[in-house]
Amino acid sequence: MTEPLLPHIHSPADLRRLPPEQYERLAQEIRGALVQTVTRNGGHLASNLGVVELTMALHLCFDSPNDALVWDVSHQSYPHKLLTGRYEQFAAIRQSHGLSGFTSPAESEHDFFYAGHASTSISSALGLAEAKALRGDPHFTIAILGDGALTGGLAYEALNNAGRSRANLIVVLNDNEMSISRNVGALSHYLSRVRSRPEYRRTKRRVERALRKIPLIGGELAVGAAAIKRLFKRLLTNTTLFEDLGLDYIGPVDGHDLKQLCAALESAKLTPRPALVHVRTIKGKGLERAEAAPDQYHGVAQYEDAAEPTAPGTCCTDAFSEELCALAAIDPRICAVTAAMSLGTGLDAFRKRFPERFFDVGIAEAHAVTFAAGLAKQGMRPVVAVYATFLQRAFDQLLHDAALQGLPLVLAVDRSGFVGLDGATHHGLYDVAMCAGIPGATVYSPATCGELRGALRQAMRAPGLTVIRYPRGTAIKGEQTPPLLQSADAFELYGDPAAKIAVVTYGRLFFAACKAAAPLKICKLKRVLPLDPAAAEAVLHCDRVCFFEEGMRSGGVGERFALALLERRFAGEFRLAAVEGFPRHAPAEELLAEYGLDTAGIERLCRE
């Protein structure tokens, strides 16, 4: 039996020592490790299967970490981890205290940034490249991004800046015609046209073959014909957007042919200015079912069989989807907007029923909000569905283009709170503190699917910016609750009317409080911003008020509630349990316990 190669790859130098005839076998072993591990642990599968040869080529042609590889989003960095000394730890990827599912400088010198959001790599890489140039460091910086990332405006800001640079920067465009949902917009069509220019590729091959046939100097002439090649390209293809921005364009290149990849990357090294290498790959390459359905195998949950991915529970998302479709059937003004996340946010059903009112703007959250503001200005009722972690990318637009204009805009913020194994770049913990600084913003954090539906109905009648936030999965199903003591639009009071300890919370933490054994008053905030003063009045005469928040301590609702108590001369003790810093990747239940936000933590803080 042939001894496996992958266990002996402890660094990129080991890869470069392999004879070329073993490259294909190593690629197969990498794909085997990906399928075996991701189907057990969950994670990103199709995107990683698609970049195996590209990752090998990068480490064959460049000397990481002296040459810096900067991965956009970085959920496609699993092969990179396997080739940079993390094979032995790879079985624990995305597990608590195991490897991150994204690049992590804490793990390896080969990872330069924590990355989890799209379109950032060119900006980061250009900064690295310019710093190297200032220090006289001749090494290269390489940004690797997918074509989906080119729907984000930051990528163009960086390309525009890079076109004026003379630093050793190479941009590798991994064109698999996919992000999470299929790519949309003019850029996708533009790349299709670039890919389908046979006249350029045929002429290029003929010229190179003719040059190489010249005795003795043919090889040197082929390499030195870069200027002539660029001239031919401009004559035959009317140039490319990237060349107009000032970058040398190389490609398209077969992203599963190591010889072609290495030749293109070596050519990019010789250019006197930043270069863009256009690589075509197949998302899910090597796993037939993933190639056939790359969107379904982009991110998979843990499953045993490996025959079909098991989607994570989506009670909250389903409730939002069903209610939005029901409301849209009645009100023709309702529109849905997503930033390349129609599947994850539950808008696929809306897209199928109301295609003329559905808008996928690509990976462009800032544009999504301002675009929705334009819809609202003309009398429509837009709903922007977005993950909490990506809402951060649109703060200025929320403040300036939505709230300041006084426009009726609804944000459906999925994946709020801890999201678990995707970790620090994806936790939805910052949205409440962010929205708290927006004048006039209303924020709901429902604890049940019924409350979510009710909040959406109220939001559709609201005159300004309304945010509805809810967690991933099935965490907010109705469960058994203590006796209801008081009910209002913004809050509800439960528990023992004689209790001297009050727990105030919102969202799914309400059910953790309901399970506490101690006699408590439990104040559940349904609308967290603006605070209803009556909620503070309801617990004002308790000896101790404990506030539990699955969000940031600084700037969160807990601080505002404490101020409301102080203004009413609260004589008791106030305690606040919330999140600080950037939590690690771990199951949500584990993180809730770590931050004292589970039932045990609630009981402990109430006793102390």
Secondary structure, 3 states (H helix, E strand, C coil): CCCCCHHHCCCHHHHHHCCHHHHHHHHHHHHHHHHHHHHHHCEECHHHHCCHHHHHHHHHHCCCCCCEEEECCCCCCHHHHHCCCCCCCHHHCCCCCCCCCCCCCCCCCCCCCCCCCCCCHHHHHHHHHHHHHHHCCCCCEEEEEEHHHHHCHHHHHHHHHHCCCCCCEEEEEEECCECCCECCCHHHHHHHHHHCCHHHHHHHHHHHHHHHCCCCCHHHHHHCCHHHHHHHHHHHHCCCHHHHCCCEEEEEEECCCHHHHHHHHHHHHCCCCCEEEEEECCCCCCCHHHHHCCCCCCEECCCCCCCCCCCCCCHHHHHHHHHHHHHHHHCCCEEEEECCCCCCCCCHHHHHHCHHHEEECCCCHHHHHHHHHHHHHCCCEEEEEEEHHHHHHHHHHHHHHHHCCCCCEEEEEECCECCCCCCCCCCECCHHHHHHCCCCCEEECCCCHHHHHHHHHHHCCCCCEEEEECCCCCCCCCCCCCCEEEECCCEEEEECCCCCEEEEEECCHHHHHHCCCCCCEEEEECEEECCCHHHHHHHCCCCEEEEEEEEECCCCHHHHHHHHHHHCCCCCEEEEEEECCCCCCCCHHHHHHHCCCCHHHHHHHHHC
